[in-house]
Amino acid sequence: METSTMQNPSLRRALVIGAALLATLHSAVPAMAQEIQERTIRFGHLLNKDHPVSKGVQKFAEIVTARSAGKIKVKEFPSSQLGNELQQQAALQGGTQEMMAPGTSFLTGIVKEFGVLDFPFIVSNEKEADALLDGPLGKRLMDRLPQHGLVGLAYWENGFRNVTNSKRPISRPEDLDGLKIRVMLNPVYIDVFKAVKANPVPLAFGELFTALETRAVDAQENPYAIILSNRFHEVQKYLTKTNHTYNAFAIIVSKKFWDKLSPAEQKILQDAAVEARNYQRQISRAATGQALTELKEKGMVINELSPAEAVRMQQISKPVIEKFEASYDPDTLRLFHSEIDSIRKNRKM
């Protein structure tokens, strides 16, 4: 038997190849295991545990834990527990915190071209917003982050922003005249609300409820889920459905942390961020209608800005947009306009 095997070249070659493959498999298993190490990711954000972004973080954590066989754990820090967005950004850049979920508006402080996403009335629904964020423009903006010590993985939903205030219903731009309205520390928001003669007050989100309660500011603007989750209805009487901008969260990682990860670990985080994005958007959109119903039940007086008045507000804001566009990277701006033109053509079809 042994002699016939040795005298059969084909059989002998097959045995050699089989032995080599077996040896490769044995060596590959420990190598693959070594690519995923025991790690804990601190994931911070500003929202409460009942907000859809928190649900997204929890889904992200489940996926990461499952795909790393329990080696990579994600610990959520909601409600500004790790500080405001600026503090968390600095922690990511310094490598002392691994992940956060800032609004894209906040990122204008390091990549000013994120400001194109804050121009009023550029998209009219979530489908258009997804196309803008998940397409070439969204990728180009994310690609600018690594030079600032950050890595972008995906865009999650915050939603369309709407105005609340303690003074009066807003049915036309003139009704904003003189209102002290809290805005993010974002030059586009500040100048847009100045253009409609409001008095924008940049203020950290964690300070907003107290500012509304003490009437240090009259008004604020946020998606319905944030208005409900943060109990702004307790200190604001009027809610106007303006839908003036669509807002997203950027899921970002410390580049110092990212660079320590193996390709396998990076893929786990990237894939989990996208998969959790789909889940987070779904529950966010379901929560939007429910939040509006609850806000009405809790006594808020709700009205809607008419399409004609929305166009007027957009026209009033046009010089502001032109001013910012003049300072933006021309290639990014061309891509933005190309994407918006495509969205509007599809809207008419």
Contacts in CASP RR format, 6 or more apart in sequence:
PFRMAT RR
TARGET T0000
AUTHOR 0000-0000-0000
METHOD contacts of the structure
MODEL  1
METSTMQNPSLRRALVIGAALLATLHSAVPAMAQEIQERTIRFGHLLNKD
HPVSKGVQKFAEIVTARSAGKIKVKEFPSSQLGNELQQQAALQGGTQEMM
APGTSFLTGIVKEFGVLDFPFIVSNEKEADALLDGPLGKRLMDRLPQHGL
VGLAYWENGFRNVTNSKRPISRPEDLDGLKIRVMLNPVYIDVFKAVKANP
VPLAFGELFTALETRAVDAQENPYAIILSNRFHEVQKYLTKTNHTYNAFA
IIVSKKFWDKLSPAEQKILQDAAVEARNYQRQISRAATGQALTELKEKGM
VINELSPAEAVRMQQISKPVIEKFEASYDPDTLRLFHSEIDSIRKNRKM
5 11 0 8 1.000
5 12 0 8 1.000
5 15 0 8 1.000
6 12 0 8 1.000
32 264 0 8 1.000
35 262 0 8 1.000
35 263 0 8 1.000
35 264 0 8 1.000
35 265 0 8 1.000
36 68 0 8 1.000
36 69 0 8 1.000
36 71 0 8 1.000
36 72 0 8 1.000
36 262 0 8 1.000
36 264 0 8 1.000
36 265 0 8 1.000
36 268 0 8 1.000
37 71 0 8 1.000
37 262 0 8 1.000
37 265 0 8 1.000
38 71 0 8 1.000
38 72 0 8 1.000
39 71 0 8 1.000
39 72 0 8 1.000
39 73 0 8 1.000
39 265 0 8 1.000
40 72 0 8 1.000
40 73 0 8 1.000
40 74 0 8 1.000
40 75 0 8 1.000
41 64 0 8 1.000
41 72 0 8 1.000
41 73 0 8 1.000
41 74 0 8 1.000
41 75 0 8 1.000
41 98 0 8 1.000
41 99 0 8 1.000
41 257 0 8 1.000
42 75 0 8 1.000
42 77 0 8 1.000
42 82 0 8 1.000
42 97 0 8 1.000
42 98 0 8 1.000
42 99 0 8 1.000
43 57 0 8 1.000
43 60 0 8 1.000
43 61 0 8 1.000
43 74 0 8 1.000
43 75 0 8 1.000
43 76 0 8 1.000
43 77 0 8 1.000
43 98 0 8 1.000
43 99 0 8 1.000
43 100 0 8 1.000
43 101 0 8 1.000
44 57 0 8 1.000
44 76 0 8 1.000
44 77 0 8 1.000
44 78 0 8 1.000
44 81 0 8 1.000
44 82 0 8 1.000
44 88 0 8 1.000
44 97 0 8 1.000
44 99 0 8 1.000
44 100 0 8 1.000
44 101 0 8 1.000
45 53 0 8 1.000
45 54 0 8 1.000
45 57 0 8 1.000
45 76 0 8 1.000
45 77 0 8 1.000
45 78 0 8 1.000
45 100 0 8 1.000
45 101 0 8 1.000
45 102 0 8 1.000
45 249 0 8 1.000
46 78 0 8 1.000
46 79 0 8 1.000
46 80 0 8 1.000
46 84 0 8 1.000
46 85 0 8 1.000
46 205 0 8 1.000
46 206 0 8 1.000
47 53 0 8 1.000
47 54 0 8 1.000
47 78 0 8 1.000
47 79 0 8 1.000
47 226 0 8 1.000
47 229 0 8 1.000
48 54 0 8 1.000
48 78 0 8 1.000
48 79 0 8 1.000
48 229 0 8 1.000
48 230 0 8 1.000
49 78 0 8 1.000
49 79 0 8 1.000
50 229 0 8 1.000
51 78 0 8 1.000
51 225 0 8 1.000
51 226 0 8 1.000
51 229 0 8 1.000
52 157 0 8 1.000
52 225 0 8 1.000
52 280 0 8 1.000
52 283 0 8 1.000
52 284 0 8 1.000
52 287 0 8 1.000
53 101 0 8 1.000
53 156 0 8 1.000
53 158 0 8 1.000
53 249 0 8 1.000
53 280 0 8 1.000
53 284 0 8 1.000
54 76 0 8 1.000
54 78 0 8 1.000
55 279 0 8 1.000
55 280 0 8 1.000
55 283 0 8 1.000
56 156 0 8 1.000
56 276 0 8 1.000
56 279 0 8 1.000
56 280 0 8 1.000
56 283 0 8 1.000
57 74 0 8 1.000
57 76 0 8 1.000
57 78 0 8 1.000
57 101 0 8 1.000
57 276 0 8 1.000
58 76 0 8 1.000
59 275 0 8 1.000
59 276 0 8 1.000
59 279 0 8 1.000
59 280 0 8 1.000
60 74 0 8 1.000
60 251 0 8 1.000
60 272 0 8 1.000
60 273 0 8 1.000
60 276 0 8 1.000
61 73 0 8 1.000
61 74 0 8 1.000
61 75 0 8 1.000
61 76 0 8 1.000
63 271 0 8 1.000
63 272 0 8 1.000
63 275 0 8 1.000
63 276 0 8 1.000
64 72 0 8 1.000
64 73 0 8 1.000
64 74 0 8 1.000
64 268 0 8 1.000
64 269 0 8 1.000
64 272 0 8 1.000
65 72 0 8 1.000
65 73 0 8 1.000
65 74 0 8 1.000
67 268 0 8 1.000
67 271 0 8 1.000
67 272 0 8 1.000
68 265 0 8 1.000
68 268 0 8 1.000
72 265 0 8 1.000
72 268 0 8 1.000
74 99 0 8 1.000
80 205 0 8 1.000
80 206 0 8 1.000
82 88 0 8 1.000
82 91 0 8 1.000
82 97 0 8 1.000
82 100 0 8 1.000
84 204 0 8 1.000
84 205 0 8 1.000
84 206 0 8 1.000
85 100 0 8 1.000
85 102 0 8 1.000
85 103 0 8 1.000
85 106 0 8 1.000
85 205 0 8 1.000
86 106 0 8 1.000
88 97 0 8 1.000
88 100 0 8 1.000
88 102 0 8 1.000
89 100 0 8 1.000
89 102 0 8 1.000
89 106 0 8 1.000
89 110 0 8 1.000
89 150 0 8 1.000
91 97 0 8 1.000
91 254 0 8 1.000
92 98 0 8 1.000
92 99 0 8 1.000
92 100 0 8 1.000
92 149 0 8 1.000
92 150 0 8 1.000
92 252 0 8 1.000
92 253 0 8 1.000
92 254 0 8 1.000
92 255 0 8 1.000
92 257 0 8 1.000
93 148 0 8 1.000
93 149 0 8 1.000
93 150 0 8 1.000
93 254 0 8 1.000
93 255 0 8 1.000
93 256 0 8 1.000
94 254 0 8 1.000
94 256 0 8 1.000
95 254 0 8 1.000
95 256 0 8 1.000
95 257 0 8 1.000
97 254 0 8 1.000
98 253 0 8 1.000
98 254 0 8 1.000
98 257 0 8 1.000
99 251 0 8 1.000
99 252 0 8 1.000
99 253 0 8 1.000
99 254 0 8 1.000
100 252 0 8 1.000
101 156 0 8 1.000
101 249 0 8 1.000
101 250 0 8 1.000
101 251 0 8 1.000
101 252 0 8 1.000
102 249 0 8 1.000
102 250 0 8 1.000
102 252 0 8 1.000
103 158 0 8 1.000
103 247 0 8 1.000
103 248 0 8 1.000
103 249 0 8 1.000
103 250 0 8 1.000
104 114 0 8 1.000
104 115 0 8 1.000
104 117 0 8 1.000
104 118 0 8 1.000
104 141 0 8 1.000
104 155 0 8 1.000
104 247 0 8 1.000
104 248 0 8 1.000
104 249 0 8 1.000
104 250 0 8 1.000
105 114 0 8 1.000
105 115 0 8 1.000
105 117 0 8 1.000
105 118 0 8 1.000
105 184 0 8 1.000
105 186 0 8 1.000
105 188 0 8 1.000
105 189 0 8 1.000
105 247 0 8 1.000
106 184 0 8 1.000
106 185 0 8 1.000
106 186 0 8 1.000
107 114 0 8 1.000
107 141 0 8 1.000
107 145 0 8 1.000
107 250 0 8 1.000
108 114 0 8 1.000
108 115 0 8 1.000
108 118 0 8 1.000
108 186 0 8 1.000
108 187 0 8 1.000
108 188 0 8 1.000
109 186 0 8 1.000
110 145 0 8 1.000
110 148 0 8 1.000
110 150 0 8 1.000
111 141 0 8 1.000
111 144 0 8 1.000
111 145 0 8 1.000
111 148 0 8 1.000
112 324 0 8 1.000
112 327 0 8 1.000
112 328 0 8 1.000
113 141 0 8 1.000
113 144 0 8 1.000
113 328 0 8 1.000
113 329 0 8 1.000
113 332 0 8 1.000
113 333 0 8 1.000
114 141 0 8 1.000
115 186 0 8 1.000
115 188 0 8 1.000
115 324 0 8 1.000
115 328 0 8 1.000
116 122 0 8 1.000
116 137 0 8 1.000
116 328 0 8 1.000
116 332 0 8 1.000
116 333 0 8 1.000
116 336 0 8 1.000
117 132 0 8 1.000
117 133 0 8 1.000
117 141 0 8 1.000
117 245 0 8 1.000
117 246 0 8 1.000
117 247 0 8 1.000
117 248 0 8 1.000
118 186 0 8 1.000
118 188 0 8 1.000
118 189 0 8 1.000
118 192 0 8 1.000
118 245 0 8 1.000
119 188 0 8 1.000
119 245 0 8 1.000
119 317 0 8 1.000
119 321 0 8 1.000
119 324 0 8 1.000
120 192 0 8 1.000
120 244 0 8 1.000
120 245 0 8 1.000
120 313 0 8 1.000
120 314 0 8 1.000
120 317 0 8 1.000
121 243 0 8 1.000
121 244 0 8 1.000
121 245 0 8 1.000
121 310 0 8 1.000
121 311 0 8 1.000
121 313 0 8 1.000
121 314 0 8 1.000
122 132 0 8 1.000
122 245 0 8 1.000
122 246 0 8 1.000
122 340 0 8 1.000
123 129 0 8 1.000
123 132 0 8 1.000
123 246 0 8 1.000
123 343 0 8 1.000
124 243 0 8 1.000
124 347 0 8 1.000
126 157 0 8 1.000
126 159 0 8 1.000
126 246 0 8 1.000
126 281 0 8 1.000
126 285 0 8 1.000
128 343 0 8 1.000
128 346 0 8 1.000
128 347 0 8 1.000
129 157 0 8 1.000
129 159 0 8 1.000
129 246 0 8 1.000
129 248 0 8 1.000
130 281 0 8 1.000
131 339 0 8 1.000
131 342 0 8 1.000
131 343 0 8 1.000
132 138 0 8 1.000
132 339 0 8 1.000
132 340 0 8 1.000
132 343 0 8 1.000
133 155 0 8 1.000
133 248 0 8 1.000
134 155 0 8 1.000
135 339 0 8 1.000
136 335 0 8 1.000
136 339 0 8 1.000
137 332 0 8 1.000
137 335 0 8 1.000
137 336 0 8 1.000
137 339 0 8 1.000
138 155 0 8 1.000
140 332 0 8 1.000
140 335 0 8 1.000
141 332 0 8 1.000
142 152 0 8 1.000
142 250 0 8 1.000
145 151 0 8 1.000
145 152 0 8 1.000
145 252 0 8 1.000
146 255 0 8 1.000
149 254 0 8 1.000
149 255 0 8 1.000
149 256 0 8 1.000
150 252 0 8 1.000
150 253 0 8 1.000
150 254 0 8 1.000
150 255 0 8 1.000
151 252 0 8 1.000
151 253 0 8 1.000
151 254 0 8 1.000
151 255 0 8 1.000
151 258 0 8 1.000
152 250 0 8 1.000
152 251 0 8 1.000
152 252 0 8 1.000
152 253 0 8 1.000
153 251 0 8 1.000
153 252 0 8 1.000
153 253 0 8 1.000
153 269 0 8 1.000
153 270 0 8 1.000
153 273 0 8 1.000
153 274 0 8 1.000
154 250 0 8 1.000
154 251 0 8 1.000
154 273 0 8 1.000
154 274 0 8 1.000
154 276 0 8 1.000
154 277 0 8 1.000
155 248 0 8 1.000
155 249 0 8 1.000
155 250 0 8 1.000
155 251 0 8 1.000
155 277 0 8 1.000
156 248 0 8 1.000
156 249 0 8 1.000
156 251 0 8 1.000
156 276 0 8 1.000
156 277 0 8 1.000
156 280 0 8 1.000
156 281 0 8 1.000
156 284 0 8 1.000
157 248 0 8 1.000
157 249 0 8 1.000
157 280 0 8 1.000
157 281 0 8 1.000
157 284 0 8 1.000
157 285 0 8 1.000
158 223 0 8 1.000
158 226 0 8 1.000
158 247 0 8 1.000
158 248 0 8 1.000
158 249 0 8 1.000
158 284 0 8 1.000
159 223 0 8 1.000
159 225 0 8 1.000
159 246 0 8 1.000
159 247 0 8 1.000
159 248 0 8 1.000
159 284 0 8 1.000
159 288 0 8 1.000
160 223 0 8 1.000
160 243 0 8 1.000
160 244 0 8 1.000
160 245 0 8 1.000
160 246 0 8 1.000
160 247 0 8 1.000
161 221 0 8 1.000
161 222 0 8 1.000
161 223 0 8 1.000
161 242 0 8 1.000
161 243 0 8 1.000
161 244 0 8 1.000
161 245 0 8 1.000
161 246 0 8 1.000
161 247 0 8 1.000
162 221 0 8 1.000
162 222 0 8 1.000
162 223 0 8 1.000
162 224 0 8 1.000
162 227 0 8 1.000
162 239 0 8 1.000
162 240 0 8 1.000
162 241 0 8 1.000
162 242 0 8 1.000
162 243 0 8 1.000
162 244 0 8 1.000
163 170 0 8 1.000
163 176 0 8 1.000
163 181 0 8 1.000
163 219 0 8 1.000
163 220 0 8 1.000
163 221 0 8 1.000
163 239 0 8 1.000
163 240 0 8 1.000
163 242 0 8 1.000
163 244 0 8 1.000
164 219 0 8 1.000
164 220 0 8 1.000
164 221 0 8 1.000
164 222 0 8 1.000
164 227 0 8 1.000
164 232 0 8 1.000
164 233 0 8 1.000
164 236 0 8 1.000
164 238 0 8 1.000
164 239 0 8 1.000
164 240 0 8 1.000
164 300 0 8 1.000
165 179 0 8 1.000
165 181 0 8 1.000
165 218 0 8 1.000
165 219 0 8 1.000
165 220 0 8 1.000
165 236 0 8 1.000
165 237 0 8 1.000
165 238 0 8 1.000
165 240 0 8 1.000
166 212 0 8 1.000
166 215 0 8 1.000
166 218 0 8 1.000
166 219 0 8 1.000
166 235 0 8 1.000
166 236 0 8 1.000
166 237 0 8 1.000
166 238 0 8 1.000
167 179 0 8 1.000
167 218 0 8 1.000
167 219 0 8 1.000
167 238 0 8 1.000
168 175 0 8 1.000
168 238 0 8 1.000
169 175 0 8 1.000
169 238 0 8 1.000
169 240 0 8 1.000
169 301 0 8 1.000
169 303 0 8 1.000
170 176 0 8 1.000
170 238 0 8 1.000
170 240 0 8 1.000
170 242 0 8 1.000
170 303 0 8 1.000
170 305 0 8 1.000
171 240 0 8 1.000
171 303 0 8 1.000
171 305 0 8 1.000
171 306 0 8 1.000
171 309 0 8 1.000
172 305 0 8 1.000
172 309 0 8 1.000
172 312 0 8 1.000
173 196 0 8 1.000
173 197 0 8 1.000
173 309 0 8 1.000
173 312 0 8 1.000
173 313 0 8 1.000
173 316 0 8 1.000
174 196 0 8 1.000
174 197 0 8 1.000
176 193 0 8 1.000
176 196 0 8 1.000
176 197 0 8 1.000
176 198 0 8 1.000
177 196 0 8 1.000
177 197 0 8 1.000
177 198 0 8 1.000
178 197 0 8 1.000
178 198 0 8 1.000
178 199 0 8 1.000
179 198 0 8 1.000
179 199 0 8 1.000
179 218 0 8 1.000
179 219 0 8 1.000
180 198 0 8 1.000
180 199 0 8 1.000
180 201 0 8 1.000
180 216 0 8 1.000
180 217 0 8 1.000
180 218 0 8 1.000
180 219 0 8 1.000
181 193 0 8 1.000
181 198 0 8 1.000
181 199 0 8 1.000
181 200 0 8 1.000
181 201 0 8 1.000
181 217 0 8 1.000
181 218 0 8 1.000
181 219 0 8 1.000
181 220 0 8 1.000
181 221 0 8 1.000
182 200 0 8 1.000
182 201 0 8 1.000
182 202 0 8 1.000
182 203 0 8 1.000
182 208 0 8 1.000
182 211 0 8 1.000
182 212 0 8 1.000
182 217 0 8 1.000
182 219 0 8 1.000
182 220 0 8 1.000
182 221 0 8 1.000
183 189 0 8 1.000
183 190 0 8 1.000
183 193 0 8 1.000
183 200 0 8 1.000
183 201 0 8 1.000
183 202 0 8 1.000
183 203 0 8 1.000
183 221 0 8 1.000
184 202 0 8 1.000
184 205 0 8 1.000
185 202 0 8 1.000
185 204 0 8 1.000
186 202 0 8 1.000
187 324 0 8 1.000
188 320 0 8 1.000
188 324 0 8 1.000
189 200 0 8 1.000
190 200 0 8 1.000
190 202 0 8 1.000
191 320 0 8 1.000
191 323 0 8 1.000
191 324 0 8 1.000
192 317 0 8 1.000
192 320 0 8 1.000
193 199 0 8 1.000
193 200 0 8 1.000
194 200 0 8 1.000
194 320 0 8 1.000
195 316 0 8 1.000
195 317 0 8 1.000
195 319 0 8 1.000
195 320 0 8 1.000
196 313 0 8 1.000
196 316 0 8 1.000
196 317 0 8 1.000
198 219 0 8 1.000
201 211 0 8 1.000
201 216 0 8 1.000
201 217 0 8 1.000
203 211 0 8 1.000
203 217 0 8 1.000
208 217 0 8 1.000
208 220 0 8 1.000
208 230 0 8 1.000
208 232 0 8 1.000
209 230 0 8 1.000
209 231 0 8 1.000
209 232 0 8 1.000
209 235 0 8 1.000
210 216 0 8 1.000
211 217 0 8 1.000
212 220 0 8 1.000
212 232 0 8 1.000
212 235 0 8 1.000
212 236 0 8 1.000
213 234 0 8 1.000
213 235 0 8 1.000
219 236 0 8 1.000
220 232 0 8 1.000
220 236 0 8 1.000
221 242 0 8 1.000
221 244 0 8 1.000
222 230 0 8 1.000
222 232 0 8 1.000
223 247 0 8 1.000
223 288 0 8 1.000
224 287 0 8 1.000
224 288 0 8 1.000
224 289 0 8 1.000
224 291 0 8 1.000
224 292 0 8 1.000
224 295 0 8 1.000
225 284 0 8 1.000
225 287 0 8 1.000
225 288 0 8 1.000
225 291 0 8 1.000
226 232 0 8 1.000
227 233 0 8 1.000
227 236 0 8 1.000
227 239 0 8 1.000
227 291 0 8 1.000
227 295 0 8 1.000
228 291 0 8 1.000
228 294 0 8 1.000
228 295 0 8 1.000
229 291 0 8 1.000
233 239 0 8 1.000
233 295 0 8 1.000
233 298 0 8 1.000
233 299 0 8 1.000
233 300 0 8 1.000
236 300 0 8 1.000
237 300 0 8 1.000
237 301 0 8 1.000
238 300 0 8 1.000
238 301 0 8 1.000
238 302 0 8 1.000
238 303 0 8 1.000
239 295 0 8 1.000
239 300 0 8 1.000
239 301 0 8 1.000
239 302 0 8 1.000
239 303 0 8 1.000
240 302 0 8 1.000
240 303 0 8 1.000
240 304 0 8 1.000
240 305 0 8 1.000
241 302 0 8 1.000
241 303 0 8 1.000
241 304 0 8 1.000
241 305 0 8 1.000
242 305 0 8 1.000
242 310 0 8 1.000
242 313 0 8 1.000
243 305 0 8 1.000
243 310 0 8 1.000
244 305 0 8 1.000
244 310 0 8 1.000
244 313 0 8 1.000
251 273 0 8 1.000
251 277 0 8 1.000
253 269 0 8 1.000
258 266 0 8 1.000
261 269 0 8 1.000
292 302 0 8 1.000
295 302 0 8 1.000
296 302 0 8 1.000
305 313 0 8 1.000
325 333 0 8 1.000
END
